[in-house]
Structure formats: C-alpha cells, structure tokens
Amino acid sequence: MKKYAKIIMSFMLLGLMPFGAVSCGTAEEETPAIKAEDYKTVTIDGKTWMAENLKYESSEFKCYGESTEDYKEKYGCLYSWEAAKKICPAGWHLPSYDEAKALLDYAYDNRDDDSTFLSLIAKDSAWEEYPKQGNNKFGFSAMPAGIIIDTFHIETGVSTGFWTSTASDETGAHVLYLGFVGFTPISFIVPIGVTNAAIMQTFITETGRFSVRCVKD
C-alpha cells in the first residue's frame, strides 16, 4: 500500500480573479433524468468513469462558470457540493474519496513518464502551461475548467477539480484536483512524489464550485 503524506502548500495564486458565480443560464422545468449514454465513458482499473464533465442544468442544479455556451460545451458546469451529490444519473454515483484515491494510485503506478498529472489530462492547448503535453494515457481527458473556492475564481486553462461524495470535516469535502497548486493554505493528501495531481480537502463546501465526473455503480 502506497504511503500518503499530508502536506500544506502555499503558493501565489495563478489566474486569480474576484469570485463570480456566473450562471450559464437557468431552466425552470423539473429535473429530467440525465442520460448516461450522452456522455463518453472510460474504464480505468475496472471502474467505469465518465470521460467528460457533466453539463446538465436546471433550477435545482445551477451551472457555475463562465457565462457562455461554448464554455459549457467544452468544460461542462461547476456545481455546488449539494448539487453534485444528487446529480449523477441512475446507475451512476459521485465517486467517493476511496475511488478518487484509487484512480490516482493507478495512474501513478502505471504512468509512462514521471507525471501522473499529464497521464490524466487531455492533449489540448487549453492547458495553458502544458499545451498539448498531456498524454491522456488512461482516457480520463481532464480539461482545465477552472475552480471556484470561497471568494475567488481560478480561471480556465490553469486547473480543474472534481467533487467526491466524501466529507473531510464538518464544513469541507474531498476534491480530486489536477493542475497548479497555487492558492493560500489548502490541505492536500497526495502520493509521495506527485505534485500536480492530488486529493484536496476543501474547507468550504458552501462556496466551493467544482466539476463532476460520475462513476458507474
């Protein structure tokens, strides 16, 4: 079993701008069932994951992020934790901390080079510091959708984060994070030697907004 180290990282925030929870538009109808077949999937170490971010929106499931349809089509939506826990379609679920950790373990143990991060991101110029450097070995195809933490919004091109269903304490939850470690003290639990791929403990689920990838039951 790989040993994990809990570390505190504090760097200058890259791509920081004032918080702007901008909706991509809202829908007033009742929430219909999301069709899993509308999303690409990939099987990694025996687990079937969605290979693209959820982009469903309704009055109950508000879409945060940049207020354009192009953004939503490419990056999906950023959701609150409460929405994320309920949004996966029938037969699918929001991954737990253990499932997210297992994904990182597998990517770390089976990478072709020294970067777990590059093995999980899409080979796309949208990753500003790693344009088309991602090898996407496992087909996870992570895109830099950006994240919202408390009063700040890290813009697209820098990072992405995916909610898990697992609380980290009374006010926070675990998030699978890929990208630059660039914000004021946040606690990470990471495989030793990994820098850009980590499990992040958020302390502020009420104001955090992250992407959602569902896992098949």
N, C-alpha and C positions, 0 to 999 in steps of 0.2 A: 504494500500500500504506500503510495507516494506521500511523503510528509508535506504538510502545508505550513506556511508561515503567515502569520497575521502581521501586517505592516501598515504603518501610517505614512502616506505620501502627500507631500505638499509642494506644488509647483505653481508657476504662473499659469493662469487660466488662458488657454488658447481659444480664440474665436468667441470671446465673451461679449455679451450684449445684454441690456436690461431685459428682464423677463417679459415675454409677450405671448401669452397663451392665446394664439390666434386660431380660431376655428376655421376648418376647411369648408364651412357651410354646415347647416344642420337640416335634419329631416324630421318631420313631425309624426310620421307613421309609426305604428307599433314595430318592435324589432322583429324582423323575419329571421328564419334560421339561416345562418351563414353556410354556404355550400363549400365543403372542404375541397371538392373537385375543382373549384375555381382557382385554387392555389397550387403552385408547384410544390412537390414534396421531395424529400431525400431521406434515405435510410443510412444512418451513421451508427455503427456499433450495435446494430439490432434495433435501434429506436428510429421510428419514422417521424421526422420533423417537417414542418412547413419550411420551404426554401425561399419564401418571401414574406414580407411583413403584412400583417392584417391591415386592411384599409377600409373596413366597414364603419359606417357612421349612422347614428340615429340620435333622437333626443336623449336617449339613455346613454349611448356610447359616443361621447363627444370626441371629435378628432382635433388634436392639437398639433401644432407645427406651422410651417409656412402656409399662407392662405392662397394656395394655387392648386389647381387640379393636377398640374404637371408634377408638383412635389408629391402629392398623394399617390399618383400612379407609380412613381419611381421609388418612393420611400415608405409608402403606407402612412399610417397615423401614429401619433404618440398618444398614449392613453394614461388615464389615472390608474392606480393600482386596483381600486374597487371595480372599475370597468374591466380591467384586464382579467380579473378573477372570474368574470361571468361571460366573457365574450367568445370563447372558443366554441366551435360547433359541436353538435352531438357526436360522441365517439372520439373526441379530442379533449385535451386539457392543457392548462397553463403549466409549463414544466416546473417541477419542484427544484429546490436548491440542489438536491442529490442528482437530479437529472442534468442540470446545467453543469455541475461539477464533473460528472461523468463524461460529458461532451468535451470539456476542456482537457481532462485526463487523457481521453482517447486521442484527441488532436495533438496533444503534447507528446505522447508516446509514439505516434505514427507519422509525425511530420517528416518531410523530406529534407528540410534545412533546419535552421535554428529558430524559426519563428512560428509559434503556434498561431499568432495573430494573422500572418499572411496566409496560412492554410485555411483560415475560416472566412476571409473577406473576398468579395468579388473582384475580378480583374477589371477594374473600371477606373477611369480618370477622375471620377467623382471623389475618390480618396485623394485629397489634395497633396498630402505629404508622401503618399505611396501610389502615384498614378500608374495604374495597370501593373502594379507589382504584386498584387495579391495572386496567389496560385490557386486558391479555392479548391484545394485538393479534395476536400470532403463534400463539396457541393452545397455548403451552408449558405454561400452567396450573401454574406452580410454587406449591407450598404451603409454609408455614413449619414444616417437620417438625422443625427443630432440628438441631444437630450435636454430636458428641462429639469433643473434642480433648484428648488426654492424660488428665489427671485431672479435667477439667471438662466439664459438660454444659450447653450453651446450650439453654434450653427452647424449646418450640414457641411460635409467634407472633412470633419475632424474626428468624429466618434459616433458610436451607437451603443445603445443599451437595451436589454430585453428583460422585462419583468419575470420573476419567478413567483410561485404561489407561496413561498416560504417567508414568514416574518423573521426579521433579525432581532427585533426587540419590540417594545410596546408601541413604538412610533415608526419603525422602519421595516424595510423588506430587502431581500437579496435581489441583486440585478446582475445578469451576465453582461459584462462590459467589454467592448472592443474599441481600442483607439488610444489617443493620447491620455496619459494620466496627468491632467492639468487643471485641478481645481483645489481649493483650500481643503484642509484635512478631511479626508474621507477614508474610511477603513476598508481595506481590501483583504480578502483571503485568496492567495494566489499560489499556483505551483511554483516551487523554487526555480528561479531562472527565467520565469516568464514575466514580461514587462507590459505588453500591450493587450493582454487578454487576461481577464480576472473576474472573480466574483466580487461584486461591490456591495457593501452594506450601506443602504441609504438610511438616513435618519428621519426622513420627511416624506412619508408616503402621501400625505395630503396635498403636497405641492409638487411632487415629482411626476414627471411625464416621460414614459419610455415606450419603445416599440414592443410588439407582441409577436412571438412565434409559438404556435401550438404544437403539441406532441400527441401522436395517436395513442389512444388507450391500449 
